[in-house]
Amino acid sequence: MTGRPGNGAAPIFLKFFEEINIPFTNNMLDCDKITSDLYIRSRKAGDRITLCRRHVTKTLKKLFCEDRVENREQRIVVTDACDRVLYVEGYGVNLPFAADKNTRRFVTVDIRKNKGE
């Protein structure tokens, strides 16, 4: 994974699994659905996500506005080499890349903020 969304960015930890008891969580990506390198950046115009729990596709701009998210440009966005959004900090995995009942290998996204934030 490469890139940083800005100064003072939070550390990001990835954990790879081949077995798990929980068939689906909000922060789990299906490794077999990821076909390229991963990148970290902030939101860009036109970024879209389909939230797993809502099954509605929205732009990140609209989603952040609806939820009155502060510091929108500091939210971490994980993308692939085709610039498709895989994960958004505070929202979770984009549905097309989410783990499901057929998933055999998982990766979780864990963003840890500094204690002073």
DRENTORKOL-3810 file (N, C-alpha, C; in nm, 4 decimals):
REM DRENTORKOL-3810
@n.u->0.0851; n.v->-0.1157; n.w->0.0000; ca.u->0.0000; ca.v->0.0000; ca.w->0.0000; c.u->0.0901; c.v->0.1225; c.w->0.0000
@n.u->0.0578; n.v->0.2219; n.w->-0.0806; ca.u->0.1426; ca.v->0.3392; ca.w->-0.0887; c.u->0.0599; c.v->0.4652; c.w->-0.0742
@n.u->0.1290; n.v->0.5744; n.w->-0.0422; ca.u->0.0652; ca.v->0.7060; ca.w->-0.0373; c.u->0.0269; c.v->0.7460; c.w->0.1029
@n.u->0.0070; n.v->0.8757; n.w->0.1208; ca.u->-0.0385; ca.v->0.9319; ca.w->0.2476; c.u->-0.1357; c.v->1.0429; c.w->0.2158
@n.u->-0.2455; n.v->1.0532; n.w->0.2889; ca.u->-0.3429; ca.v->1.1568; ca.w->0.2601; c.u->-0.3009; c.v->1.2957; c.w->0.3043
@n.u->-0.1992; n.v->1.3081; n.w->0.3860; ca.u->-0.1574; ca.v->1.4409; ca.w->0.4289; c.u->-0.0636; c.v->1.4317; c.w->0.5472
@n.u->-0.0200; n.v->1.5461; n.w->0.5951; ca.u->0.0693; ca.v->1.5491; ca.w->0.7110; c.u->-0.0014; c.v->1.4951; c.w->0.8334
@n.u->0.0726; n.v->1.4237; n.w->0.9153; ca.u->0.0175; ca.v->1.3713; ca.w->1.0400; c.u->-0.0840; c.v->1.2616; c.w->1.0176
@n.u->-0.0743; n.v->1.1894; n.w->0.9072; ca.u->-0.1711; ca.v->1.0850; ca.w->0.8763; c.u->-0.1656; c.v->0.9735; c.w->0.9797
@n.u->-0.2796; n.v->0.9113; n.w->1.0018; ca.u->-0.2895; ca.v->0.8020; ca.w->1.0970; c.u->-0.2218; c.v->0.6782; c.w->1.0415
@n.u->-0.1626; n.v->0.5964; n.w->1.1301; ca.u->-0.1074; ca.v->0.4704; ca.w->1.0826; c.u->-0.2208; c.v->0.3800; c.w->1.0342
@n.u->-0.1930; n.v->0.3023; n.w->0.9315; ca.u->-0.2919; ca.v->0.2092; ca.w->0.8774; c.u->-0.2331; c.v->0.0698; c.w->0.8845
@n.u->-0.3111; n.v->-0.0227; n.w->0.9364; ca.u->-0.2663; ca.v->-0.1598; ca.w->0.9520; c.u->-0.3556; c.v->-0.2512; c.w->0.8692
@n.u->-0.2938; n.v->-0.3426; n.w->0.7959; ca.u->-0.3678; ca.v->-0.4427; ca.w->0.7196; c.u->-0.3395; c.v->-0.5789; c.w->0.7793
@n.u->-0.4446; n.v->-0.6593; n.w->0.7976; ca.u->-0.4292; ca.v->-0.7954; ca.w->0.8464; c.u->-0.4902; c.v->-0.8877; c.w->0.7428
@n.u->-0.4144; n.v->-0.9896; n.w->0.7035; ca.u->-0.4614; ca.v->-1.0864; ca.w->0.6063; c.u->-0.5065; c.v->-1.2133; c.w->0.6777
@n.u->-0.6193; n.v->-1.2681; n.w->0.6346; ca.u->-0.6757; ca.v->-1.3884; ca.w->0.6947; c.u->-0.7086; c.v->-1.4892; c.w->0.5860
@n.u->-0.6995; n.v->-1.6156; n.w->0.6208; ca.u->-0.7488; ca.v->-1.7202; ca.w->0.5312; c.u->-0.8694; c.v->-1.7896; c.w->0.5918
@n.u->-0.8901; n.v->-1.7748; n.w->0.7215; ca.u->-1.0084; ca.v->-1.8285; ca.w->0.7874; c.u->-1.0585; c.v->-1.7275; c.w->0.8881
@n.u->-1.1888; n.v->-1.7204; n.w->0.9014; ca.u->-1.2487; ca.v->-1.6300; ca.w->0.9993; c.u->-1.3860; c.v->-1.6828; c.w->1.0364
@n.u->-1.4273; n.v->-1.6612; n.w->1.1589; ca.u->-1.5570; ca.v->-1.7093; ca.w->1.2046; c.u->-1.6711; c.v->-1.6167; c.w->1.1654
@n.u->-1.6422; n.v->-1.4903; n.w->1.1470; ca.u->-1.7449; ca.v->-1.3924; ca.w->1.1120; c.u->-1.7557; c.v->-1.3864; c.w->0.9600
@n.u->-1.8716; n.v->-1.4207; n.w->0.9024; ca.u->-1.8810; ca.v->-1.4256; ca.w->0.7570; c.u->-1.8793; c.v->-1.2887; c.w->0.6893
@n.u->-1.9073; n.v->-1.1815; n.w->0.7636; ca.u->-1.9118; ca.v->-1.0504; ca.w->0.6982; c.u->-1.8936; c.v->-0.9397; c.w->0.8017
@n.u->-1.8047; n.v->-0.8470; n.w->0.7746; ca.u->-1.7945; ca.v->-0.7291; ca.w->0.8597; c.u->-1.7757; c.v->-0.6072; c.w->0.7718
@n.u->-1.7930; n.v->-0.4913; n.w->0.8317; ca.u->-1.7883; ca.v->-0.3651; ca.w->0.7584; c.u->-1.6485; c.v->-0.3277; c.w->0.7094
@n.u->-1.5440; n.v->-0.3803; n.w->0.7694; ca.u->-1.4079; ca.v->-0.3422; ca.w->0.7335; c.u->-1.3287; c.v->-0.4533; c.w->0.6666
@n.u->-1.3952; n.v->-0.5540; n.w->0.6141; ca.u->-1.3249; ca.v->-0.6659; ca.w->0.5515; c.u->-1.3392; c.v->-0.6637; c.w->0.4002
@n.u->-1.2235; n.v->-0.6676; n.w->0.3353; ca.u->-1.2184; ca.v->-0.6763; ca.w->0.1898; c.u->-1.1924; c.v->-0.8203; c.w->0.1490
@n.u->-1.2469; n.v->-0.8608; n.w->0.0362; ca.u->-1.2215; ca.v->-0.9921; ca.w->-0.0203; c.u->-1.0943; c.v->-0.9823; c.w->-0.1043
@n.u->-0.9899; n.v->-1.0517; n.w->-0.0639; ca.u->-0.8609; ca.v->-1.0436; ca.w->-0.1337; c.u->-0.8721; c.v->-1.0814; c.w->-0.2810
@n.u->-0.9583; n.v->-1.1760; n.w->-0.3129; ca.u->-0.9709; ca.v->-1.2210; ca.w->-0.4511; c.u->-1.0429; c.v->-1.1208; c.w->-0.5405
@n.u->-1.1097; n.v->-1.0229; n.w->-0.4817; ca.u->-1.1762; ca.v->-0.9180; ca.w->-0.5595; c.u->-1.0836; c.v->-0.7995; c.w->-0.5851
@n.u->-0.9677; n.v->-0.7991; n.w->-0.5199; ca.u->-0.8689; ca.v->-0.6928; ca.w->-0.5377; c.u->-0.7657; c.v->-0.7438; c.w->-0.6372
@n.u->-0.7565; n.v->-0.6797; n.w->-0.7524; ca.u->-0.6710; ca.v->-0.7313; ca.w->-0.8594; c.u->-0.5469; c.v->-0.6466; c.w->-0.8852
@n.u->-0.5194; n.v->-0.5498; n.w->-0.7979; ca.u->-0.4032; ca.v->-0.4640; ca.w->-0.8192; c.u->-0.3503; c.v->-0.4131; c.w->-0.6861
@n.u->-0.2510; n.v->-0.3261; n.w->-0.6920; ca.u->-0.1963; ca.v->-0.2632; ca.w->-0.5719; c.u->-0.3028; c.v->-0.1759; c.w->-0.5068
@n.u->-0.2831; n.v->-0.1486; n.w->-0.3786; ca.u->-0.3716; ca.v->-0.0584; ca.w->-0.3043; c.u->-0.3019; c.v->0.0752; c.w->-0.2843
@n.u->-0.3812; n.v->0.1815; n.w->-0.2811; ca.u->-0.3286; ca.v->0.3167; ca.w->-0.2630; c.u->-0.4115; c.v->0.3887; c.w->-0.1578
@n.u->-0.3468; n.v->0.4800; n.w->-0.0872; ca.u->-0.4130; ca.v->0.5608; ca.w->0.0149; c.u->-0.4103; c.v->0.7055; c.w->-0.0311
@n.u->-0.5252; n.v->0.7704; n.w->-0.0213; ca.u->-0.5342; ca.v->0.9110; ca.w->-0.0590; c.u->-0.6543; c.v->0.9723; c.w->0.0101
@n.u->-0.6777; n.v->1.0989; n.w->-0.0144; ca.u->-0.7981; ca.v->1.1638; ca.w->0.0349; c.u->-0.9031; c.v->1.1632; c.w->-0.0761
@n.u->-1.0202; n.v->1.2129; n.w->-0.0450; ca.u->-1.1311; ca.v->1.2142; ca.w->-0.1399; c.u->-1.0978; c.v->1.2967; c.w->-0.2627
@n.u->-1.1434; n.v->1.2488; n.w->-0.3783; ca.u->-1.1320; ca.v->1.3234; ca.w->-0.5033; c.u->-1.2725; c.v->1.3422; c.w->-0.5597
@n.u->-1.2890; n.v->1.4451; n.w->-0.6395; ca.u->-1.4182; ca.v->1.4706; ca.w->-0.7033; c.u->-1.4617; c.v->1.3477; c.w->-0.7820
@n.u->-1.5860; n.v->1.3079; n.w->-0.7658; ca.u->-1.6413; ca.v->1.1955; ca.w->-0.8398; c.u->-1.6284; c.v->1.0608; c.w->-0.7707
@n.u->-1.5540; n.v->1.0536; n.w->-0.6590; ca.u->-1.5427; ca.v->0.9274; ca.w->-0.5860; c.u->-1.6811; c.v->0.8811; c.w->-0.5416
@n.u->-1.7080; n.v->0.7516; n.w->-0.5580; ca.u->-1.8368; ca.v->0.6940; ca.w->-0.5224; c.u->-1.8150; c.v->0.5689; c.w->-0.4383
@n.u->-1.9148; n.v->0.5381; n.w->-0.3549; ca.u->-1.9118; ca.v->0.4171; ca.w->-0.2745; c.u->-2.0538; c.v->0.3637; c.w->-0.2608
@n.u->-2.0645; n.v->0.2306; n.w->-0.2609; ca.u->-2.1895; ca.v->0.1636; ca.w->-0.2274; c.u->-2.1694; c.v->0.1042; c.w->-0.0896
@n.u->-2.2361; n.v->0.1601; n.w->0.0088; ca.u->-2.2189; ca.v->0.1150; ca.w->0.1461; c.u->-2.2864; c.v->-0.0192; c.w->0.1672
@n.u->-2.2151; n.v->-0.1112; n.w->0.2321; ca.u->-2.2651; ca.v->-0.2472; ca.w->0.2538; c.u->-2.3964; c.v->-0.2481; c.w->0.3313
@n.u->-2.4059; n.v->-0.1676; n.w->0.4333; ca.u->-2.5249; ca.v->-0.1719; ca.w->0.5178; c.u->-2.6431; c.v->-0.0962; c.w->0.4580
@n.u->-2.6183; n.v->-0.0096; n.w->0.3603; ca.u->-2.7265; ca.v->0.0705; ca.w->0.3019; c.u->-2.7629; c.v->0.0288; c.w->0.1598
@n.u->-2.6723; n.v->-0.0344; n.w->0.0875; ca.u->-2.6920; ca.v->-0.0746; ca.w->-0.0518; c.u->-2.7352; c.v->0.0422; c.w->-0.1403
@n.u->-2.6812; n.v->0.1599; n.w->-0.1110; ca.u->-2.7082; ca.v->0.2801; ca.w->-0.1895; c.u->-2.5743; c.v->0.3385; c.w->-0.2328
@n.u->-2.5633; n.v->0.3730; n.w->-0.3610; ca.u->-2.4394; ca.v->0.4326; ca.w->-0.4118; c.u->-2.4498; c.v->0.5839; c.w->-0.4049
@n.u->-2.3467; n.v->0.6457; n.w->-0.3481; ca.u->-2.3420; ca.v->0.7916; ca.w->-0.3367; c.u->-2.2004; c.v->0.8398; c.w->-0.3610
@n.u->-2.1892; n.v->0.9656; n.w->-0.4002; ca.u->-2.0568; ca.v->1.0256; ca.w->-0.4070; c.u->-2.0111; c.v->1.0506; c.w->-0.2636
@n.u->-1.8797; n.v->1.0508; n.w->-0.2441; ca.u->-1.8285; ca.v->1.0792; ca.w->-0.1101; c.u->-1.8647; c.v->1.2204; c.w->-0.0680
@n.u->-1.8649; n.v->1.3131; n.w->-0.1632; ca.u->-1.9016; ca.v->1.4511; ca.w->-0.1315; c.u->-2.0421; c.v->1.4567; c.w->-0.0736
@n.u->-2.1377; n.v->1.3903; n.w->-0.1384; ca.u->-2.2762; ca.v->1.3923; ca.w->-0.0912; c.u->-2.2877; c.v->1.3214; c.w->0.0431
@n.u->-2.2213; n.v->1.2083; n.w->0.0564; ca.u->-2.2247; ca.v->1.1324; ca.w->0.1804; c.u->-2.1689; c.v->1.2140; c.w->0.2963
@n.u->-2.0544; n.v->1.2775; n.w->0.2745; ca.u->-1.9933; ca.v->1.3593; ca.w->0.3795; c.u->-2.0818; c.v->1.4789; c.w->0.4142
@n.u->-2.1448; n.v->1.5406; n.w->0.3143; ca.u->-2.2337; ca.v->1.6539; ca.w->0.3406; c.u->-2.3555; c.v->1.6103; c.w->0.4206
@n.u->-2.4183; n.v->1.4997; n.w->0.3808; ca.u->-2.5361; ca.v->1.4489; ca.w->0.4522; c.u->-2.5038; c.v->1.4184; c.w->0.5980
@n.u->-2.3871; n.v->1.3628; n.w->0.6219; ca.u->-2.3479; ca.v->1.3240; ca.w->0.7573; c.u->-2.2748; c.v->1.4357; c.w->0.8320
@n.u->-2.2611; n.v->1.5507; n.w->0.7669; ca.u->-2.1946; ca.v->1.6676; ca.w->0.8270; c.u->-2.0556; c.v->1.6315; c.w->0.8802
@n.u->-1.9801; n.v->1.5638; n.w->0.7965; ca.u->-1.8449; ca.v->1.5201; ca.w->0.8334; c.u->-1.7507; c.v->1.6396; c.w->0.8327
@n.u->-1.6812; n.v->1.6579; n.w->0.9435; ca.u->-1.5794; ca.v->1.7620; ca.w->0.9508; c.u->-1.4477; c.v->1.7053; c.w->0.8996
@n.u->-1.3582; n.v->1.7903; n.w->0.8573; ca.u->-1.2259; ca.v->1.7488; ca.w->0.8082; c.u->-1.2369; c.v->1.6425; c.w->0.6991
@n.u->-1.3237; n.v->1.6677; n.w->0.6038; ca.u->-1.3503; ca.v->1.5714; ca.w->0.4960; c.u->-1.2255; c.v->1.5323; c.w->0.4191
@n.u->-1.1367; n.v->1.6271; n.w->0.3987; ca.u->-1.0165; ca.v->1.5998; ca.w->0.3200; c.u->-0.9152; c.v->1.5157; c.w->0.3972
@n.u->-0.9377; n.v->1.4974; n.w->0.5270; ca.u->-0.8475; ca.v->1.4150; ca.w->0.6067; c.u->-0.8950; c.v->1.2711; c.w->0.6177
@n.u->-1.0143; n.v->1.2407; n.w->0.5671; ca.u->-1.0644; ca.v->1.1032; ca.w->0.5684; c.u->-0.9813; c.v->1.0183; c.w->0.4729
@n.u->-0.9434; n.v->0.9021; n.w->0.5162; ca.u->-0.8605; ca.v->0.8132; ca.w->0.4361; c.u->-0.9481; c.v->0.7337; c.w->0.3402
@n.u->-0.9050; n.v->0.7319; n.w->0.2144; ca.u->-0.9723; ca.v->0.6554; ca.w->0.1098; c.u->-0.8709; c.v->0.5556; c.w->0.0551
@n.u->-0.9076; n.v->0.4281; n.w->0.0528; ca.u->-0.8225; ca.v->0.3240; ca.w->-0.0044; c.u->-0.8777; c.v->0.2921; c.w->-0.1433
@n.u->-0.7888; n.v->0.2968; n.w->-0.2434; ca.u->-0.8296; ca.v->0.2705; ca.w->-0.3814; c.u->-0.7403; c.v->0.1626; c.w->-0.4414
@n.u->-0.7781; n.v->0.1185; n.w->-0.5605; ca.u->-0.6921; ca.v->0.0269; ca.w->-0.6347; c.u->-0.6233; c.v->0.1049; c.w->-0.7460
@n.u->-0.5465; n.v->0.0347; n.w->-0.8292; ca.u->-0.4703; ca.v->0.1008; ca.w->-0.9352; c.u->-0.5605; c.v->0.1663; c.w->-1.0402
@n.u->-0.6850; n.v->0.1206; n.w->-1.0491; ca.u->-0.7817; ca.v->0.1816; ca.w->-1.1429; c.u->-0.8548; c.v->0.2982; c.w->-1.0789
@n.u->-0.8133; n.v->0.3372; n.w->-0.9597; ca.u->-0.8700; ca.v->0.4483; ca.w->-0.8834; c.u->-1.0135; c.v->0.4215; c.w->-0.8380
@n.u->-1.0492; n.v->0.2935; n.w->-0.8255; ca.u->-1.1803; ca.v->0.2574; ca.w->-0.7709; c.u->-1.1715; c.v->0.2597; c.w->-0.6184
@n.u->-1.2708; n.v->0.3171; n.w->-0.5538; ca.u->-1.2741; ca.v->0.3254; ca.w->-0.4084; c.u->-1.3061; c.v->0.1869; c.w->-0.3516
@n.u->-1.2186; n.v->0.1388; n.w->-0.2616; ca.u->-1.2403; ca.v->0.0105; ca.w->-0.1954; c.u->-1.2900; c.v->0.0288; c.w->-0.0528
@n.u->-1.2436; n.v->0.1376; n.w->0.0118; ca.u->-1.2732; ca.v->0.1584; ca.w->0.1536; c.u->-1.2667; c.v->0.3068; c.w->0.1837
@n.u->-1.3557; n.v->0.3532; n.w->0.2725; ca.u->-1.3547; ca.v->0.4918; ca.w->0.3182; c.u->-1.3571; c.v->0.4919; c.w->0.4700
@n.u->-1.2631; n.v->0.5631; n.w->0.5288; ca.u->-1.2547; ca.v->0.5736; ca.w->0.6740; c.u->-1.3874; c.v->0.6222; c.w->0.7316
@n.u->-1.4357; n.v->0.5528; n.w->0.8314; ca.u->-1.5593; ca.v->0.5904; ca.w->0.8980; c.u->-1.6844; c.v->0.5321; c.w->0.8336
@n.u->-1.6711; n.v->0.4748; n.w->0.7144; ca.u->-1.7860; ca.v->0.4188; ca.w->0.6432; c.u->-1.7691; c.v->0.2712; c.w->0.6113
@n.u->-1.6492; n.v->0.2288; n.w->0.5814; ca.u->-1.6247; ca.v->0.0888; ca.w->0.5544; c.u->-1.5950; c.v->0.0586; c.w->0.4096
@n.u->-1.6215; n.v->-0.0677; n.w->0.3749; ca.u->-1.5850; ca.v->-0.1247; ca.w->0.2463; c.u->-1.6908; c.v->-0.0931; c.w->0.1405
@n.u->-1.6434; n.v->-0.0726; n.w->0.0179; ca.u->-1.7320; ca.v->-0.0560; ca.w->-0.0969; c.u->-1.7881; c.v->-0.1948; c.w->-0.1310
@n.u->-1.9189; n.v->-0.2059; n.w->-0.1457; ca.u->-1.9863; ca.v->-0.3338; ca.w->-0.1617; c.u->-1.9250; c.v->-0.4278; c.w->-0.2662
@n.u->-1.8839; n.v->-0.3802; n.w->-0.3849; ca.u->-1.8266; ca.v->-0.4741; ca.w->-0.4818; c.u->-1.6986; c.v->-0.5443; c.w->-0.4341
@n.u->-1.6322; n.v->-0.4899; n.w->-0.3316; ca.u->-1.5074; ca.v->-0.5466; ca.w->-0.2818; c.u->-1.5230; c.v->-0.6101; c.w->-0.1439
@n.u->-1.6444; n.v->-0.6148; n.w->-0.0945; ca.u->-1.6703; ca.v->-0.6642; ca.w->0.0406; c.u->-1.6632; c.v->-0.8152; c.w->0.0472
@n.u->-1.6240; n.v->-0.8623; n.w->0.1647; ca.u->-1.6252; ca.v->-1.0053; ca.w->0.1917; c.u->-1.7699; c.v->-1.0540; c.w->0.1918
@n.u->-1.7894; n.v->-1.1769; n.w->0.1449; ca.u->-1.9231; ca.v->-1.2364; ca.w->0.1446; c.u->-1.9118; c.v->-1.3844; c.w->0.1798
@n.u->-2.0191; n.v->-1.4594; n.w->0.1646; ca.u->-2.0181; ca.v->-1.6004; ca.w->0.2060; c.u->-1.9212; c.v->-1.6861; c.w->0.1248
@n.u->-1.8800; n.v->-1.6389; n.w->0.0074; ca.u->-1.7866; ca.v->-1.7142; ca.w->-0.0759; c.u->-1.6409; c.v->-1.6751; c.w->-0.0555
@n.u->-1.6173; n.v->-1.5763; n.w->0.0270; ca.u->-1.4822; ca.v->-1.5259; ca.w->0.0489; c.u->-1.3972; c.v->-1.6290; c.w->0.1221
@n.u->-1.2768; n.v->-1.6494; n.w->0.0715; ca.u->-1.1839; ca.v->-1.7438; ca.w->0.1330; c.u->-1.0653; c.v->-1.6734; c.w->0.1984
@n.u->-1.0274; n.v->-1.5548; n.w->0.1476; ca.u->-0.9149; ca.v->-1.4793; ca.w->0.2036; c.u->-0.9607; c.v->-1.3352; c.w->0.2259
@n.u->-0.9385; n.v->-1.2864; n.w->0.3471; ca.u->-0.9837; ca.v->-1.1548; ca.w->0.3873; c.u->-0.8655; c.v->-1.0638; c.w->0.4175
@n.u->-0.8889; n.v->-0.9348; n.w->0.4058; ca.u->-0.7967; ca.v->-0.8354; ca.w->0.4588; c.u->-0.8831; c.v->-0.7314; c.w->0.5296
@n.u->-0.8408; n.v->-0.6908; n.w->0.6491; ca.u->-0.9141; ca.v->-0.5880; ca.w->0.7221; c.u->-0.8383; c.v->-0.4570; c.w->0.7172
@n.u->-0.9108; n.v->-0.3481; n.w->0.7243; ca.u->-0.8518; ca.v->-0.2151; ca.w->0.7298; c.u->-0.8717; c.v->-0.1642; c.w->0.8719
@n.u->-0.7633; n.v->-0.1252; n.w->0.9353; ca.u->-0.7663; ca.v->-0.0773; ca.w->1.0738; c.u->-0.6894; c.v->0.0539; c.w->1.0796
@n.u->-0.7605; n.v->0.1645; n.w->1.0978; ca.u->-0.6984; ca.v->0.2966; ca.w->1.1030; c.u->-0.6964; c.v->0.3410; c.w->1.2482
@n.u->-0.5778; n.v->0.3719; n.w->1.2964; ca.u->-0.5642; ca.v->0.4120; ca.w->1.4360; c.u->-0.5215; c.v->0.5573; c.w->1.4427
@n.u->-0.6005; n.v->0.6365; n.w->1.5081; ca.u->-0.5716; ca.v->0.7781; ca.w->1.5256; c.u->-0.4754; c.v->0.7974; c.w->1.6415
@n.u->-0.3976; n.v->0.9055; n.w->1.6330; ca.u->-0.3112; ca.v->0.9399; ca.w->1.7463; c.u->-0.3977; c.v->0.9706; c.w->1.8660
@n.u->-0.3476; n.v->0.9409; n.w->1.9856; ca.u->-0.4256; ca.v->0.9621; ca.w->2.1070; c.u->-0.4633; c.v->1.1080; c.w->2.1275
@n.u->-0.3858; n.v->1.2001; n.w->2.0732; ca.u->-0.4136; ca.v->1.3423; ca.w->2.0903; c.u->-0.5227; c.v->1.3936; c.w->1.9980
@n.u->-0.5729; n.v->1.3110; n.w->1.9061; ca.u->-0.6749; ca.v->1.3548; ca.w->1.8102; c.u->-0.8129; c.v->1.3181; c.w->1.8558
END
